[in-house]
């Protein structure tokens, strides 16, 4: 019986692994766009027109500085994710969360772009939280499984206590057939 993603909670999902790389690219591009958005807000205070009355009223120059600073931090973090920096994933989740909140507050100025940025932020958070590549790499575990099986095929429980060791099983869990 082979191990699948459903039976192996440590198995890396191709969506999550590829998603983390894509999240890094999205953060880099989104950060650069936020920098440009910030520069536009700082340089000319009347570039963005507010749609209706809204609770979160800031001067557009203030919004420009917020976007500029956040954009620089997001772009640097996106670059860090692409380079595999250990600090980048946690920082990326924090910055993407902050970006989602700030873009919600930015809705009356650029509603369509704000909704797109919120969706991008949510994807980035999901991708970075579901990618376990760095934790597995630190333990010598290749994507998709444990080190003994080489990451592919059935999980080799003969090399030490595994998920079917005494006391580790749950209801309905049976050990794999002997090879």
Helices and strands as residue ranges (DSSP letters): H 14-43, H 60-83, H 88-105, H 111-130, H 133-138
